[in-house]
């Protein structure tokens, strides 16, 4: 009779409890999700002009990119200049800002036209992106 009790106890103790392992995996998953930073990209490669007074602007909601050829991109999608103001105004909240990433070879006239269209659509907080120079 004693042997049966011992063998029953041994069978129960040989099972692996997965609950603590799953708890650790879920905690690690939550940690990685919380600590991941998502970087917004303009969707195209832009060579920004350099500036010694450039400061980071992490609160940008919408990125508008201007290529050297004069094409305008909003959050990675090409857009017609006539629809630019309305499309950006829909994406920006009241306290949000727009950053214009104009290529250094893009014309100043195109940059001014984009800024005018955004202001006509009611976007007040507009910044122009630049790379911080080494000097």
Backbone torsions as a table, in degrees:
resi	resn	phi	psi	omega
1	UNK	NA	-34.8	178.7
2	UNK	-65.2	-37.2	-178.5
3	UNK	-64.2	-35.7	-179.9
4	UNK	-66.0	-42.9	178.7
5	UNK	-63.5	-39.9	-179.6
6	UNK	-66.8	-42.5	-179.5
7	UNK	-69.0	-33.0	176.6
8	UNK	-67.1	-42.0	178.8
9	UNK	-66.5	-37.4	178.8
10	UNK	-66.9	-37.7	178.6
11	UNK	-64.5	-39.9	180.0
12	UNK	-70.8	-35.4	-177.7
13	UNK	-77.7	-16.1	179.9
14	UNK	-80.9	-10.2	179.1
15	UNK	-75.5	142.9	179.7
16	UNK	-95.2	128.1	178.9
17	UNK	-89.0	115.2	-176.3
18	UNK	-90.2	-8.0	-175.9
19	UNK	-59.1	-47.9	178.9
20	UNK	-62.5	-36.9	178.9
21	UNK	-65.1	-42.2	178.5
22	UNK	-65.1	-37.3	176.7
23	UNK	-60.8	-44.4	179.5
24	UNK	-64.3	-41.9	179.7
25	UNK	-63.5	-43.0	178.9
26	UNK	-66.9	-37.9	177.4
27	UNK	-64.6	-41.2	177.3
28	UNK	-64.9	-39.5	177.9
29	UNK	-61.4	-45.8	178.2
30	UNK	-62.2	-41.7	178.8
31	UNK	-59.7	-46.8	-178.5
32	UNK	-68.0	-35.1	177.9
33	UNK	-67.1	-42.5	-177.6
34	UNK	-69.9	-38.2	-175.5
35	UNK	-86.3	-6.7	179.4
36	UNK	-72.6	133.6	176.0
37	UNK	-107.4	135.1	-179.8
38	UNK	-103.5	126.3	-178.2
39	UNK	-103.9	128.0	176.4
40	UNK	-80.5	136.0	177.6
41	UNK	-116.7	150.7	-179.1
42	UNK	-78.8	-16.1	178.3
43	UNK	98.9	-15.1	178.3
44	UNK	-137.4	162.2	-179.5
45	UNK	-85.5	118.4	-178.0
46	UNK	-116.8	132.5	172.7
47	UNK	-94.4	97.5	-175.9
48	UNK	-74.0	147.5	174.7
49	UNK	-69.0	157.5	-178.6
50	UNK	-95.3	148.7	178.0
51	UNK	-149.5	138.9	178.2
52	UNK	-79.4	-15.7	-178.1
53	UNK	-105.6	16.1	-178.9
54	UNK	-69.0	134.2	178.3
55	UNK	-124.2	146.8	-179.8
56	UNK	-67.2	147.7	179.4
57	UNK	-130.9	84.9	-174.5
58	UNK	-77.1	-11.3	-174.3
59	UNK	-92.2	15.0	-178.4
60	UNK	-68.9	128.5	178.4
61	UNK	-90.4	-37.1	-174.7
62	UNK	-129.6	136.4	175.2
63	UNK	-108.9	127.1	176.3
64	UNK	-113.6	123.9	-178.4
65	UNK	-112.6	140.6	177.1
66	UNK	-120.4	121.7	-179.4
67	UNK	-84.2	165.1	177.1
68	UNK	-61.5	-25.5	179.9
69	UNK	-81.2	-8.6	179.4
70	UNK	98.0	7.2	177.1
71	UNK	-78.4	145.0	-178.9
72	UNK	-114.4	132.6	179.2
73	UNK	-122.3	138.8	177.0
74	UNK	-122.1	116.8	-179.5
75	UNK	48.1	46.4	174.6
76	UNK	85.9	3.7	-179.3
77	UNK	-122.5	131.7	176.1
78	UNK	-67.3	145.4	-177.0
79	UNK	-141.9	149.2	177.1
80	UNK	-74.1	142.8	-177.9
81	UNK	-60.4	-32.1	-178.3
82	UNK	-71.5	-24.7	179.8
83	UNK	-98.1	-0.4	-172.9
84	UNK	-59.8	-51.9	-176.1
85	UNK	-59.6	-48.4	-179.0
86	UNK	-65.7	-39.8	-179.0
87	UNK	-66.4	-41.9	-179.7
88	UNK	-71.9	-38.4	179.0
89	UNK	-61.5	-32.9	177.1
90	UNK	-69.2	-32.4	-176.4
91	UNK	-83.4	-22.9	-174.0
92	UNK	-96.4	134.0	173.8
93	UNK	-83.1	179.6	-176.7
94	UNK	-62.0	-37.9	-178.4
95	UNK	-101.8	9.8	-179.6
96	UNK	-84.5	165.8	-179.8
97	UNK	-130.0	162.0	179.8
98	UNK	-117.9	134.3	175.5
99	UNK	-113.0	125.9	178.3
100	UNK	-97.5	121.7	176.7
101	UNK	-104.7	92.5	-179.9
102	UNK	-93.5	132.0	176.6
103	UNK	-64.4	148.5	-178.1
104	UNK	-63.7	-20.5	178.3
105	UNK	-94.5	-1.1	176.9
106	UNK	-74.0	152.4	-177.4
107	UNK	-77.5	149.6	177.5
108	UNK	-65.3	-33.7	178.3
109	UNK	-60.7	-39.8	178.3
110	UNK	-66.5	-40.9	178.0
111	UNK	-61.8	-44.0	179.6
112	UNK	-65.8	-39.0	179.1
113	UNK	-64.3	-41.9	177.5
114	UNK	-63.2	-44.2	179.4
115	UNK	-63.0	-40.1	178.3
116	UNK	-63.5	-44.2	179.6
117	UNK	-62.2	-39.3	178.8
118	UNK	-67.0	-42.2	179.4
119	UNK	-66.6	-38.1	176.9
120	UNK	-63.4	-29.9	179.8
121	UNK	-82.7	-2.1	177.4
122	UNK	95.7	11.3	176.9
123	UNK	-87.2	118.5	-175.5
124	UNK	-98.5	-34.6	-175.7
125	UNK	-94.4	98.3	-177.7
126	UNK	-123.5	133.8	176.3
127	UNK	-128.7	152.8	177.1
128	UNK	-109.5	127.1	-176.8
129	UNK	-78.2	143.6	175.7
130	UNK	-147.3	154.5	175.4
131	UNK	-87.7	142.7	178.7
132	UNK	-77.4	126.1	-178.0
133	UNK	-79.1	158.8	-176.5
134	UNK	-72.3	-27.3	-176.6
135	UNK	-81.2	NA	NA
